[in-house]
Amino acid sequence: MADGAGTVPPFSEIFATHRKLVWSVACFHVAARQDREDLFQEIWEAIFHSLHQFAGRSRLSTWIYSVARHTAQRYVTRHRPRGQPPRPEGGAPSPEEVVLSREALAHAMASLTEPEVEIIFFRYVGGHSYDELAEILNIPLSTVKARLFEARRKIRDTRS
């Protein structure tokens, strides 16, 4: 179990290093503060219980993001009101998923695909660099740049 060339650090160190990433995932998937806190805890439980499965084929942060995202998707599915269908892949995000202060920007964000919302969220809310986004989302740097460019263009076009 390695992260790069070393061994997996103690769980307390993993938590301290990656809690911002996990909180960003929780915020992206649920709107209510209590739900975010519940999901945050559930994600860390999943990471703790599956840490022995980390094989070192990717960076630890990439693996943590994957566990966090899958846990969040399961959480949202379990807590969706009866009869409410899941949001289709690539569909416009609901207002609850776009936690922004200004109504006009929220409207613009609603015109984006899920991958575009995700990358905007992690870039501007999470504060991640392009390189970090490529690693977290497990996509090439060129795809990060293209998605950000397209998302910004759509936002600009919607707001003008």
C-alpha positions in Angstrom: 0.0 0.0 0.0 1.8 3.0 -1.2 1.1 6.6 -2.1 3.9 7.3 -4.6 7.0 5.7 -3.3 6.1 5.5 0.4 3.6 3.7 2.6 0.1 4.8 3.5 0.3 7.4 6.3 -1.6 7.0 9.6 -5.3 7.6 9.3 -5.1 10.8 11.4 -2.6 12.2 8.8 -4.8 11.1 5.9 -7.8 12.9 7.6 -5.9 16.1 8.2 -4.5 16.2 4.6 -7.7 15.2 2.8 -10.6 16.5 4.8 -11.1 19.6 2.6 -11.4 17.3 -0.4 -14.0 15.1 1.3 -15.9 18.1 2.6 -16.0 19.5 -1.0 -17.5 16.2 -2.2 -20.1 16.3 0.6 -21.0 19.9 -0.3 -21.3 19.1 -4.0 -23.8 16.2 -3.4 -26.1 17.5 -0.6 -27.3 21.0 0.3 -28.4 20.9 4.0 -25.7 21.4 6.5 -26.8 18.4 8.7 -26.8 16.2 5.6 -23.4 17.4 4.6 -22.0 16.5 8.1 -23.7 13.1 8.0 -22.3 12.4 4.6 -18.8 13.7 5.6 -18.8 11.2 8.5 -20.1 8.4 6.3 -17.4 9.0 3.7 -14.7 8.9 6.3 -16.1 5.7 7.7 -16.0 4.2 4.2 -12.4 5.4 3.7 -11.3 3.9 7.1 -12.9 0.6 6.4 -11.6 0.2 2.9 -8.1 1.7 3.3 -6.6 -1.8 3.3 -7.9 -2.1 -0.3 -5.7 0.8 -1.5 -3.2 -0.8 -3.8 -1.1 2.2 -4.7 -2.0 2.1 -8.5 -3.0 5.7 -8.2 -2.3 8.6 -5.8 -4.0 8.3 -2.4 -6.0 11.5 -3.0 -7.4 10.0 -6.3 -8.4 6.9 -4.4 -10.0 8.9 -1.6 -12.0 11.0 -4.1 -13.2 7.8 -5.8 -14.4 6.4 -2.4 -15.9 9.7 -1.5 -17.8 10.1 -4.7 -19.2 6.6 -4.7 -20.2 6.9 -1.0 -21.9 10.2 -1.7 -23.8 8.8 -4.7 -25.1 5.9 -2.6 -26.0 8.4 0.2 -28.0 10.6 -2.2 -29.8 7.6 -3.7 -30.7 6.3 -0.2 -32.0 9.7 1.0 -33.9 10.7 -2.2 -37.6 11.1 -1.5 -39.8 8.3 -2.7 -40.9 8.6 -6.3 -38.2 11.2 -7.2 -36.1 9.9 -10.0 -32.4 10.3 -9.9 -30.9 13.2 -11.9 -29.9 11.9 -15.4 -26.1 11.8 -16.0 -25.1 15.0 -17.6 -28.4 16.7 -16.8 -28.7 20.2 -15.4 -28.0 20.3 -11.6 -30.8 21.1 -9.2 -30.6 24.3 -7.2 -29.7 22.3 -4.1 -26.5 21.0 -5.7 -25.4 24.5 -6.7 -24.6 26.3 -3.5 -24.0 29.8 -4.6 -25.1 33.2 -3.2 -26.2 35.0 -6.3 -29.4 33.9 -8.2 -28.1 34.9 -11.6 -25.0 32.8 -11.2 -27.0 29.9 -9.9 -29.2 30.1 -13.1 -26.1 30.1 -15.2 -24.7 27.1 -13.4 -28.0 25.2 -14.1 -27.2 25.3 -17.8 -24.0 23.3 -17.2 -23.5 19.5 -17.5 -22.7 17.5 -14.4 -18.9 17.2 -15.3 -18.8 21.0 -15.8 -20.5 21.8 -12.5 -18.2 19.4 -10.8 -15.1 21.0 -12.2 -16.3 24.5 -11.5 -17.2 23.5 -8.0 -13.8 21.9 -7.2 -11.9 24.8 -8.9 -13.7 27.7 -7.3 -15.2 26.4 -4.1 -12.6 23.8 -3.4 -9.7 26.0 -4.5 -7.9 23.2 -6.4 -5.3 23.8 -9.0 -5.6 22.5 -12.6 -3.1 19.7 -11.8 -5.0 18.7 -8.6 -8.3 18.7 -10.6 -6.7 16.3 -13.2 -5.6 14.0 -10.4 -8.8 14.2 -8.4 -11.1 13.7 -11.4 -8.7 11.2 -13.0 -8.8 13.1 -16.3 -6.0 14.6 -18.5 -4.9 18.1 -17.8 -6.1 19.1 -21.3 -9.6 17.9 -20.4 -9.5 20.0 -17.2 -8.7 23.0 -19.3 -11.3 22.3 -21.9 -14.1 21.7 -19.4 -13.3 24.8 -17.5 -13.1 26.9 -20.7 -16.5 25.5 -21.9 -18.1 25.9 -18.5 -16.9 29.5 -18.2 -18.1 30.3 -21.7 -21.6 28.9 -20.9 -21.8 30.9 -17.7 -20.6 34.1 -19.5 -23.2 33.5 -22.3 -26.0 32.9 -19.9 -25.3 36.0 -17.8 -25.0 38.4 -20.7 
